[in-house]
Amino acid sequence: MPVRRGHVAPQNTFLDTIIRKFDGQSRKFIIANARVENCAIIFCNDGFCGMCGYTRAEIMQKPCTCDFLYGPQTKKGAIAQIAQALLGSEDRKVEIIFYKKDGRVSMCTCIVVLGVRLISS
């Protein structure tokens, strides 16, 4: 079985299926481990890295709330909605302002689906 770079979870066919499905749709996404305290990111695809300007190594193991992408214009209400969706395992779609690594602003649609977070810019 090929090794996936940027994938720090044990091999899991469920995760592999999600990755293949969403990668094929040109979506930007992360996958996090809900069983650890900070819901650490265990996978991010190339689209997500390109959108935010960070490398996989810089993103891995950060909290899935993506607080490293927040800035002065990121609305607290949007942050709260994402946190609530992640804690309650409920689906939610949130418009949020993220900041790229270089400081540029990016309006994104963040979709939390039972712990799968999809981001569109």
N, C-alpha and C positions, 0 to 999 in steps of 0.2 A: 504494500500500500504506500503511495507517495506521501512524503512529509509535506505538510502545509506550513509555509513560513508565516509567522504572525498568529499562529493558532496555539495557545498555551494550555488548552484543556486536553485531557486524555482523548484519544480517538473515540468518537461517538458518531454513529451513523445518523442520528437525529440532527446533530449540529452540521454534519457534512451535507445533509439534504437541504437544510435551510440555507447554508452558504451557497451551494450550487444553484438553488432556485433563485435567490435574490441577486447573486452575481450575474446570472444570465439576463436579468431585467435591467441591468445598468443602474442599480440603486446604490445609494451610499448608506452603509449600515454598520452597526456594531452589535456584538453579542456579549452579554455579561453573565457572570456567575452569581445567581441570586442566593447561593448558599454561603457566601462569604460576607463579612460585615459591611464592606463598602460597595458591594455588587460590582466587583472589579471587571473591567473589560477583558475578555479573553480572545476576542477576534474583532478585527476591523478590516474592511475591504479597501482596495486601492482607491475606490471612489471617495470614501470617507477621508482617507489620508490626503487626497488631492484637494478636496473641498476645504479642509481646515488648515492645510499647510504643514501638518506635523507628520513625522515618520511613524511607522508602526511601533518602533521601539519606544518612542515618546508617549504613545497613547496606551500601550498595553499596561494593565493593572491599575489604571486610573479609574475613579468611580464612574459608573455608567450615566450619572447625571450630567456628565461632560462639563462640570463646573470650570474646567480649565479653558472653556470657550466663552465663558460669561464675561461681560464688560459693563460699562456704565449705562448703555442703552438697553441691556437685557432686562426685561420687565420681571419684577418679583412674582407677579401673578402667573406668568408662564412657567417660571422655575417651580413654583408650588404645584402647578397642575402636573408637571412631569414627575415630580417627587411623589405626588399622591397616586398617580397611575402606576408607578413602579412598586410602591408599597402595597397597593390594593390589588395588584394583578388585573387591572381593568384596562381595556383598550381606550386610548385617548389620542386625539390629534391636536397638536398645539403649534401655533405660529410663534416663533422665537427668534430673537436676534442673537447670533453667535459672532464671535470675533475670531478671525483667522490668526495664525501665528504671527503674521506680519502686522496685525492690528486693524486690518480692513474689516468692515462690517459686512455681514452676510445674513439676509433674512432667510430663515429656513422653516420648513414644515417638519415637525418632529412627530412621528407616529410611534406610540408604544403599544405593542401587540403582545400581550401575555409574556412580557419580558423581552420581546424582540423589538429593538428600537430602530426604525427606519428614518433617515433624514434626507430631505430633498432641499436643494437650494434653488 
